[in-house]
Amino acid sequence: MAAVPGSIHSFSLTQARSIVHDQFTPVAWIYWVDFLTTILVGHLFFALTRLAFETPIGSPVLKVVLVCSAFCVQCACYYRAVMFVHELVHLPEKKLRLFRIVWNLLCGIPFLVPSFTYYTHLDHHRGKSFGTEHDGEYLSLANLSPGWIVIYLTQGLWVPVLAILRFGLLTPLTWVCRPLRWLILRRASSLVMDPSYVRPVPSATAVRIIRLQEVACFLFLVAVWAFALCVLQRWPILYLVQGYATAVVLVTMNAVRTLASHRWTSDGHEETFVEQMLDSVTLDSDSLLAILINPVGLRYHATHHLFPSMPYHNMRAAHKRLLAQLPADSPYRRTVSYSIWPVIAELWQTAAQSRAESDETLQDIASSPWQVARTSS
């Protein structure tokens, strides 16, 4: 990963764009077939997981294998389906409008991740906000203690509960309390990494969409509650456990993916375009793990930061072209990794080194008065 002298300043976005100029048109049928197949297969294996668990099977080992296998397929499909929200944000506003509605109805609302929660993702791609306090999807993890990485990975345990509270309890409260409405809108309505992030005030049109999707999420939770009490006349404990376990896996998968998508070295100041690219990671691997953890084109994250509007189904071809046609000393090549684990290991080591240097600095500061006193004596 060592830098080639002079290569950073020689990168040409115009040259890179000319190489992939024909890869920016989204193909509607690919989105429809991919998403609908994924979500339906996910539902099928959700049911098969329950069926395998409830069906008497002579061998306990076989039962565990069947349940775990069906559960893994279910989670992989649901995770891929949810990650289409990333595409929705980057698609041109007038493109695939019906697809946006269907995605929200079949996935975004039932999974409590309606598309409005990801609108702020675009700030992550703006030159003046990337890596700064205005970028809610960036934490300078490389400059923090490794303990923060561990804390970040635990979010799968508590984020699902917070989502239910957000849409099941706080949403109706915002209808009667205006100050709370704006507080929740700005502080608890975005899928971000930084807990201190404050969402910009949305436009009037965006507010109407947000209100509509909030109501839909609330009504979905009410419908689940009413079905359990009025139709089943009991709480379906196994269903709730399976749903919570699914949410934990999905959030954790996304957390692992996120850790390997950047170097997380920004110190909060505005960075150049090439520095932003070098902070991003392209995972050049066709392994099953890489595909599952980084669905919908997210393996090619540096490529995506170069060309945010490029549809996911063209990312791989664009990356291969760039590798083949960019100069040998192009900084783009320094964004490439072949596994998520070296990237996460490097992040951990950098954070540990940063923590050690910070502790050493504190020790020096603490010992300074004593050194002065000794010198004086």
VMD Tcl script that draws the C-alpha trace (Angstrom):
set ca {
  {0.00 0.00 0.00}
  {3.05 2.30 -0.17}
  {2.56 5.46 -2.18}
  {4.18 5.92 -5.54}
  {5.98 9.33 -5.54}
  {4.00 11.93 -7.43}
  {1.14 9.59 -8.28}
  {-1.45 11.24 -5.99}
  {-1.30 14.56 -7.81}
  {-1.40 12.92 -11.23}
  {-4.81 11.27 -10.84}
  {-7.29 12.43 -13.46}
  {-11.01 12.01 -12.80}
  {-11.66 13.00 -16.41}
  {-9.49 10.14 -17.62}
  {-11.17 7.68 -15.25}
  {-14.63 8.80 -16.32}
  {-13.75 8.45 -19.99}
  {-12.82 4.82 -19.36}
  {-16.26 3.98 -17.90}
  {-18.39 6.57 -19.72}
  {-20.93 3.97 -20.92}
  {-21.61 2.43 -17.49}
  {-23.96 5.03 -15.97}
  {-27.38 3.88 -17.25}
  {-29.48 1.89 -14.75}
  {-31.30 -1.10 -16.25}
  {-34.75 -1.23 -14.69}
  {-35.45 -4.94 -15.18}
  {-32.25 -5.87 -13.33}
  {-33.42 -3.93 -10.28}
  {-36.89 -5.46 -10.38}
  {-35.80 -9.08 -10.91}
  {-32.95 -8.89 -8.41}
  {-34.93 -7.27 -5.61}
  {-38.19 -9.23 -6.01}
  {-36.36 -12.56 -6.27}
  {-34.21 -11.72 -3.26}
  {-37.04 -10.64 -0.98}
  {-39.30 -13.57 -1.97}
  {-36.54 -16.13 -1.43}
  {-35.87 -14.48 1.92}
  {-39.53 -14.91 2.93}
  {-39.46 -18.52 1.76}
  {-36.45 -19.37 3.89}
  {-37.88 -17.45 6.83}
  {-40.81 -19.88 6.68}
  {-38.49 -22.86 6.13}
  {-36.50 -21.88 9.21}
  {-39.67 -22.02 11.30}
  {-40.75 -25.25 9.62}
  {-37.39 -26.94 10.27}
  {-37.51 -25.81 13.89}
  {-41.07 -27.02 14.53}
  {-40.91 -30.29 12.56}
  {-39.99 -33.36 14.63}
  {-36.68 -34.70 13.37}
  {-35.01 -37.76 14.84}
  {-31.48 -36.41 14.75}
  {-30.86 -33.26 16.83}
  {-27.71 -32.56 14.81}
  {-29.64 -32.70 11.53}
  {-32.30 -30.42 12.98}
  {-29.71 -27.82 14.01}
  {-28.05 -28.00 10.59}
  {-31.34 -27.52 8.75}
  {-32.47 -24.63 10.97}
  {-29.11 -22.85 10.79}
  {-28.80 -23.35 7.03}
  {-32.27 -21.97 6.32}
  {-31.66 -19.08 8.73}
  {-28.37 -18.15 7.02}
  {-29.99 -18.09 3.58}
  {-32.87 -16.03 4.96}
  {-30.49 -13.47 6.49}
  {-28.35 -13.23 3.34}
  {-31.42 -12.53 1.21}
  {-32.94 -10.03 3.60}
  {-29.63 -8.19 3.94}
  {-29.27 -7.89 0.18}
  {-32.86 -6.70 -0.14}
  {-32.41 -4.02 2.53}
  {-29.19 -2.75 0.95}
  {-31.08 -1.68 -2.15}
  {-31.79 1.48 -0.13}
  {-28.27 2.53 -1.07}
  {-29.22 2.40 -4.73}
  {-32.44 4.33 -4.19}
  {-30.53 7.29 -2.79}
  {-28.18 7.47 -5.76}
  {-30.70 6.88 -8.53}
  {-31.84 10.01 -10.38}
  {-35.01 11.35 -8.77}
  {-37.20 10.62 -11.81}
  {-35.84 7.11 -12.38}
  {-37.59 3.94 -11.15}
  {-40.22 5.79 -9.08}
  {-42.46 2.74 -8.87}
  {-39.51 0.65 -7.75}
  {-38.93 3.07 -4.86}
  {-42.54 2.67 -3.72}
  {-42.48 -1.12 -4.00}
  {-39.16 -1.36 -2.16}
  {-40.55 0.69 0.72}
  {-43.75 -1.36 0.89}
  {-42.08 -4.77 0.73}
  {-38.85 -4.06 2.58}
  {-38.20 -0.58 3.91}
  {-41.34 -0.29 6.03}
  {-41.53 -3.89 7.34}
  {-37.83 -3.76 8.27}
  {-38.23 -0.27 9.80}
  {-35.63 1.25 7.46}
  {-37.78 3.43 5.17}
  {-35.86 5.21 2.46}
  {-36.03 8.62 4.16}
  {-33.66 7.37 6.88}
  {-30.92 7.14 4.25}
  {-31.43 10.48 2.48}
  {-28.46 11.96 4.36}
  {-26.13 9.44 2.73}
  {-25.50 11.93 -0.06}
  {-23.56 14.14 2.40}
  {-21.07 11.27 2.63}
  {-20.24 11.89 -1.04}
  {-20.06 15.67 -1.03}
  {-16.52 17.01 -1.22}
  {-16.93 19.60 1.53}
  {-18.66 17.31 4.03}
  {-16.93 13.92 3.64}
  {-15.26 12.95 6.91}
  {-16.38 16.14 8.67}
  {-19.04 16.75 11.32}
  {-21.55 17.13 8.49}
  {-20.96 13.53 7.41}
  {-23.00 11.33 9.72}
  {-21.61 8.17 8.12}
  {-18.03 8.80 9.14}
  {-16.22 8.26 12.42}
  {-12.47 8.69 12.72}
  {-12.10 5.17 14.09}
  {-8.42 4.98 13.16}
  {-7.75 7.84 15.57}
  {-9.84 6.42 18.41}
  {-9.34 3.60 20.86}
  {-9.95 0.04 19.55}
  {-12.69 -0.13 22.16}
  {-14.83 2.09 19.94}
  {-14.60 -0.52 17.20}
  {-15.92 -3.14 19.62}
  {-18.73 -0.83 20.71}
  {-19.61 -0.16 17.09}
  {-19.87 -3.89 16.40}
  {-22.33 -4.36 19.29}
  {-24.98 -2.17 17.66}
  {-26.78 -5.23 16.30}
  {-27.97 -5.96 19.84}
  {-29.66 -2.63 20.51}
  {-30.42 -0.95 17.18}
  {-33.47 -3.21 16.46}
  {-34.99 -2.23 19.81}
  {-34.34 1.45 19.15}
  {-36.01 1.18 15.73}
  {-39.19 -0.21 17.32}
  {-39.20 2.55 19.92}
  {-38.54 5.17 17.23}
  {-41.51 4.22 15.05}
  {-43.80 2.57 17.57}
  {-43.59 5.07 20.45}
  {-41.86 8.30 19.42}
  {-43.59 8.66 16.06}
  {-47.11 9.12 17.50}
  {-45.71 11.41 20.22}
  {-44.30 13.72 17.54}
  {-47.83 14.22 16.21}
  {-48.86 16.01 19.39}
  {-45.56 17.59 20.47}
  {-44.01 19.91 17.90}
  {-40.65 20.45 19.70}
  {-40.24 16.67 19.99}
  {-41.12 16.32 16.31}
  {-38.15 18.39 15.18}
  {-35.85 16.84 17.76}
  {-36.64 13.33 16.51}
  {-36.45 14.40 12.89}
  {-32.97 15.86 13.28}
  {-31.46 13.51 15.89}
  {-33.19 10.14 15.44}
  {-34.17 9.79 11.78}
  {-30.95 8.92 9.96}
  {-29.00 5.71 9.39}
  {-25.60 7.05 10.47}
  {-22.49 6.05 12.42}
  {-21.97 9.25 14.39}
  {-24.39 9.45 17.35}
  {-23.79 13.21 17.62}
  {-24.89 13.85 14.04}
  {-27.61 16.47 13.57}
  {-29.61 16.12 10.39}
  {-30.09 19.29 8.31}
  {-33.61 20.69 8.19}
  {-35.30 18.91 5.26}
  {-37.32 20.59 2.55}
  {-41.11 20.76 2.74}
  {-41.38 18.02 0.11}
  {-38.99 15.77 2.04}
  {-40.95 16.37 5.26}
  {-44.16 15.16 3.60}
  {-42.43 11.99 2.40}
  {-40.93 11.45 5.85}
  {-44.31 11.84 7.55}
  {-45.92 9.39 5.14}
  {-43.23 6.75 5.66}
  {-43.29 7.28 9.45}
  {-47.03 6.68 9.52}
  {-46.61 3.55 7.40}
  {-44.00 2.14 9.81}
  {-46.21 2.93 12.79}
  {-49.24 1.28 11.18}
  {-47.15 -1.79 10.35}
  {-46.18 -2.18 14.01}
  {-49.81 -1.65 15.06}
  {-50.93 -4.29 12.57}
  {-48.41 -6.79 13.96}
  {-49.57 -6.05 17.51}
  {-53.26 -6.30 16.55}
  {-52.75 -9.55 14.66}
  {-50.98 -11.10 17.63}
  {-53.60 -10.08 20.19}
  {-56.81 -10.24 18.15}
  {-56.18 -13.13 15.76}
  {-53.58 -15.31 17.45}
  {-54.66 -14.12 20.92}
  {-51.10 -14.57 22.13}
  {-47.65 -13.22 21.50}
  {-45.86 -15.39 18.91}
  {-42.67 -15.68 20.93}
  {-40.79 -17.85 18.43}
  {-41.64 -15.45 15.61}
  {-40.42 -12.49 17.65}
  {-37.21 -14.29 18.59}
  {-36.56 -15.17 14.95}
  {-37.28 -11.60 13.89}
  {-34.93 -10.16 16.52}
  {-32.20 -12.66 15.66}
  {-32.57 -11.73 11.99}
  {-32.25 -8.03 12.79}
  {-29.16 -8.65 14.93}
  {-27.47 -10.54 12.10}
  {-28.36 -7.95 9.46}
  {-27.15 -4.99 11.51}
  {-23.96 -6.82 12.47}
  {-23.25 -7.79 8.85}
  {-23.61 -4.16 7.86}
  {-21.33 -3.05 10.69}
  {-18.60 -5.45 9.54}
  {-19.05 -4.29 5.94}
  {-18.81 -0.67 7.01}
  {-15.57 -1.19 8.94}
  {-13.96 -2.57 5.77}
  {-15.34 0.09 3.42}
  {-12.99 2.90 4.53}
  {-9.64 3.46 6.26}
  {-11.36 5.89 8.69}
  {-8.26 8.08 8.98}
  {-9.83 11.52 8.42}
  {-9.33 13.89 11.34}
  {-12.51 15.84 10.64}
  {-11.03 18.36 8.23}
  {-12.05 18.75 4.62}
  {-10.07 16.41 2.34}
  {-9.13 16.54 -1.31}
  {-10.91 14.33 -3.80}
  {-7.96 11.94 -4.07}
  {-7.64 11.74 -0.27}
  {-11.31 10.76 -0.09}
  {-10.74 8.08 -2.70}
  {-7.69 6.72 -0.86}
  {-9.71 6.52 2.35}
  {-12.15 4.22 0.54}
  {-11.64 0.51 -0.11}
  {-12.40 -1.55 -3.19}
  {-12.75 -5.23 -2.37}
  {-11.53 -7.04 -5.48}
  {-12.75 -10.49 -4.50}
  {-15.41 -12.86 -5.79}
  {-15.43 -15.01 -2.66}
  {-18.82 -15.97 -1.21}
  {-18.11 -14.01 1.98}
  {-17.18 -10.86 0.07}
  {-20.35 -11.08 -2.01}
  {-22.60 -11.72 1.00}
  {-21.11 -8.98 3.18}
  {-20.99 -6.44 0.33}
  {-24.14 -6.93 -1.77}
  {-25.50 -4.67 -4.49}
  {-22.12 -3.45 -5.77}
  {-20.74 -2.40 -2.38}
  {-17.54 -4.41 -2.88}
  {-16.36 -1.62 -5.15}
  {-16.59 1.18 -2.63}
  {-13.74 3.33 -3.95}
  {-15.21 2.97 -7.44}
  {-18.53 4.07 -6.01}
  {-16.97 7.16 -4.43}
  {-15.45 8.03 -7.79}
  {-18.79 7.60 -9.56}
  {-21.69 7.71 -7.04}
  {-24.35 7.72 -9.76}
  {-23.14 4.52 -11.41}
  {-25.69 1.66 -10.95}
  {-24.59 -1.32 -8.90}
  {-24.85 -3.81 -11.75}
  {-22.06 -2.01 -13.67}
  {-19.61 -1.57 -10.78}
  {-17.60 -4.73 -11.34}
  {-17.09 -4.09 -15.04}
  {-16.11 -0.48 -14.36}
  {-13.56 -1.53 -11.73}
  {-11.97 -4.08 -14.06}
  {-11.70 -1.47 -16.81}
  {-10.06 1.02 -14.47}
  {-7.47 -1.52 -13.37}
  {-6.74 -2.42 -16.98}
  {-6.49 1.10 -18.39}
  {-5.34 3.47 -15.64}
  {-1.58 4.12 -15.38}
  {0.50 1.69 -13.35}
  {1.16 4.35 -10.70}
  {-2.49 5.44 -10.40}
  {-3.53 6.00 -6.77}
  {-6.76 4.14 -7.55}
  {-4.81 0.89 -7.34}
  {-3.96 1.68 -3.73}
  {-7.65 1.42 -2.79}
  {-7.76 -2.28 -3.68}
  {-7.87 -5.03 -1.08}
  {-8.61 -8.71 -1.59}
  {-10.28 -9.46 1.74}
  {-12.16 -7.56 4.42}
  {-10.05 -9.01 7.23}
  {-6.72 -7.29 6.41}
  {-8.58 -3.97 6.19}
  {-10.23 -4.45 9.59}
  {-6.95 -5.72 11.09}
  {-5.13 -2.64 9.78}
  {-7.84 -0.41 11.25}
  {-7.48 -2.14 14.63}
  {-3.68 -1.80 14.59}
  {-3.87 1.86 13.60}
  {-6.38 2.56 16.37}
  {-4.23 0.69 18.90}
  {-1.17 2.69 17.84}
  {-3.15 5.91 18.07}
  {-4.27 4.97 21.58}
  {-0.69 4.13 22.61}
  {0.61 7.45 21.27}
  {-2.19 9.28 23.07}
  {-1.36 7.54 26.35}
  {2.32 8.35 25.89}
  {1.51 12.00 25.28}
  {-0.61 12.13 28.42}
  {2.20 10.55 30.43}
  {4.64 13.14 29.09}
  {2.28 15.95 30.02}
  {1.72 14.50 33.49}
  {5.45 14.10 34.12}
  {6.42 17.55 32.78}
  {6.01 19.43 36.10}
  {8.12 16.83 37.88}
  {10.84 17.09 35.25}
  {10.87 20.87 35.65}
  {11.05 20.54 39.43}
  {13.96 18.11 39.23}
  {15.84 20.39 36.81}
  {15.33 23.37 39.09}
  {16.60 21.48 42.14}
}
mol new
graphics top color blue
foreach p $ca { graphics top sphere $p radius 0.5 }
foreach p [lrange $ca 0 end-1] q [lrange $ca 1 end] { graphics top cylinder $p $q radius 0.2 }
display resetview
